[in-house]
Amino acid sequence: MANWFYREFGDEVGPVPPSVIRDRVADGTIVATTQVRREDGEWTTAEQVPGLLGGRRVVDPQNEGDSTGGLIPYKNPHALIAYYLGLFSLAPCVGLPLGVGGLVLGIIGLKKRDQNPVIKGSVHAWIGIIMGGTMALIWLVITVGVAIAVASNANK
C-alpha cells in the first residue's frame, strides 16, 4: 500500500502509512479541506479522495467546532503560547524576555493562521504581539534607565 502525505499547519507531514491517515481522520486532524496525497499522486482535498473520510460528515472549516467552542486555538500553539507570554510579560524581572517571546511567537502564529485558516488563533496572536511588544519595550526602557542611574551614581 502506498504511503500518504498531508498538510498540517501549512507543513507537509509524511510519508505515513494508511493506518495513520485513518487515525488522523478519526481524531479530526484531517477534515474535508485538508490537503492530502499519495506518495505517487498530486495534492487534493481529503473530501475528493473516495472513501478517505469513511462516510464522515463533510465539515465546513468556517463552522468546524471543537470541545472548547472555538475559544482556545489548540491547533495553533504559537498563537496560544504568544498570548500567555504576552500576559506574563507584565511580571517584573522576567517581563522583557517573555515580552520578546510573545512578540515573536505571535507573528509566527499569525503566519500559521494565514496558511491554514481552520486553526484559528489570530486574536491570541495579536494579544501576544501587542502586549508582548509593548511590555518588552517598557521593560527595556526601565532596564536601561536603571543601568544609567546605577552607572551615574557609581561615578560620584
Legacy VTK file of the C-alpha trace (Angstrom):
# vtk DataFile Version 3.0
C-alpha trace
ASCII
DATASET POLYDATA
POINTS 156 float
0.000 0.000 0.000
1.233 3.473 -0.857
2.151 5.855 1.922
0.399 9.195 2.299
1.301 12.816 2.919
-0.928 15.509 4.398
-0.559 19.179 5.302
-0.931 20.321 8.884
-0.427 23.974 9.886
0.995 24.554 6.391
3.719 21.937 6.834
3.941 18.677 4.916
3.652 15.582 7.120
4.682 12.175 5.818
5.196 9.740 4.426
2.795 7.939 6.759
1.053 4.583 6.301
-2.693 4.437 5.563
-3.383 3.457 9.198
-2.027 6.817 10.379
-4.219 8.635 7.850
-7.255 6.744 9.210
-6.242 7.749 12.756
-5.887 11.426 11.719
-9.361 11.307 10.110
-10.794 9.736 13.274
-9.254 12.322 15.609
-10.322 15.239 13.380
-6.838 16.314 12.298
-7.736 15.538 8.688
-11.012 17.159 7.649
-12.686 17.635 4.285
-10.491 20.604 3.317
-7.160 19.099 4.408
-4.627 18.732 1.582
-3.599 15.077 1.092
-1.767 12.997 -1.494
-0.485 9.504 -2.023
3.248 9.030 -2.433
2.829 8.848 -6.197
-0.029 11.340 -6.548
-0.958 15.014 -6.691
-2.227 17.185 -3.839
-6.008 17.261 -3.438
-8.510 17.820 -0.632
-9.494 14.889 1.578
-13.136 15.164 0.510
-12.123 14.423 -3.095
-10.470 11.089 -2.225
-13.150 8.369 -2.421
-13.603 6.603 0.921
-10.914 8.567 2.752
-13.296 10.255 5.160
-15.143 6.950 5.603
-18.662 8.361 5.419
-17.878 11.107 7.910
-19.877 14.275 7.574
-18.051 16.836 5.465
-17.078 19.675 7.780
-17.090 23.246 6.600
-13.977 24.856 8.115
-15.926 28.015 8.925
-18.337 26.025 11.118
-15.912 23.480 12.498
-16.450 23.245 16.226
-14.484 21.683 18.993
-14.907 20.896 22.652
-13.727 24.382 23.634
-16.314 26.122 21.482
-13.513 27.536 19.343
-12.216 29.793 22.122
-8.858 28.087 22.639
-6.728 27.816 19.475
-5.159 24.478 20.402
-4.366 23.822 16.733
-2.193 26.972 16.698
0.200 26.541 19.632
2.344 29.521 18.564
-0.596 31.900 18.974
-1.679 30.319 22.249
1.800 30.493 23.779
2.207 34.068 22.497
-0.981 35.005 24.330
0.278 33.649 27.654
3.752 35.119 27.200
2.156 38.491 26.462
0.121 38.293 29.682
3.038 37.092 31.822
5.304 39.796 30.381
3.650 42.121 32.909
5.766 40.481 35.622
8.875 42.349 36.773
12.320 40.812 36.149
11.075 38.295 33.560
8.883 40.657 31.547
11.499 41.573 28.951
12.283 38.045 27.644
8.659 36.949 27.944
7.531 40.020 26.002
10.023 39.345 23.222
8.892 35.703 23.117
5.238 36.758 22.920
6.019 39.169 20.092
7.945 36.590 18.051
5.521 33.694 18.621
2.552 35.975 17.897
3.991 36.816 14.482
4.611 33.118 13.777
1.062 32.306 14.954
-0.402 34.870 12.546
1.609 33.398 9.671
0.382 29.892 10.548
-3.202 31.218 10.680
-2.792 32.791 7.243
-1.525 29.478 5.842
-4.396 27.472 7.353
-7.495 29.471 8.408
-9.033 26.418 10.100
-6.590 26.628 13.005
-7.859 29.996 14.315
-5.852 31.957 16.890
-5.435 35.369 15.282
-6.822 37.181 18.355
-4.477 35.280 20.667
-1.559 36.052 18.346
-2.415 39.773 18.259
-2.661 39.917 22.049
0.779 38.302 22.248
2.183 40.764 19.719
0.698 43.906 21.262
1.163 43.068 24.941
4.493 41.321 24.450
5.918 44.079 22.274
4.655 46.876 24.498
5.867 45.285 27.719
9.232 44.336 26.202
9.723 47.972 25.213
8.664 49.225 28.654
10.949 46.775 30.477
13.821 47.645 28.138
13.416 51.359 28.889
13.238 50.651 32.631
16.333 48.410 32.485
18.340 50.990 30.546
17.189 53.752 32.927
18.203 51.755 35.977
21.586 50.915 34.394
22.220 54.600 33.621
21.223 55.609 37.145
23.496 52.996 38.703
26.389 53.989 36.443
25.989 57.691 37.192
25.864 57.032 40.948
28.945 54.802 40.728
30.923 57.649 39.139
30.189 60.052 42.025
LINES 1 157
156 0 1 2 3 4 5 6 7 8 9 10 11 12 13 14 15 16 17 18 19 20 21 22 23 24 25 26 27 28 29 30 31 32 33 34 35 36 37 38 39 40 41 42 43 44 45 46 47 48 49 50 51 52 53 54 55 56 57 58 59 60 61 62 63 64 65 66 67 68 69 70 71 72 73 74 75 76 77 78 79 80 81 82 83 84 85 86 87 88 89 90 91 92 93 94 95 96 97 98 99 100 101 102 103 104 105 106 107 108 109 110 111 112 113 114 115 116 117 118 119 120 121 122 123 124 125 126 127 128 129 130 131 132 133 134 135 136 137 138 139 140 141 142 143 144 145 146 147 148 149 150 151 152 153 154 155
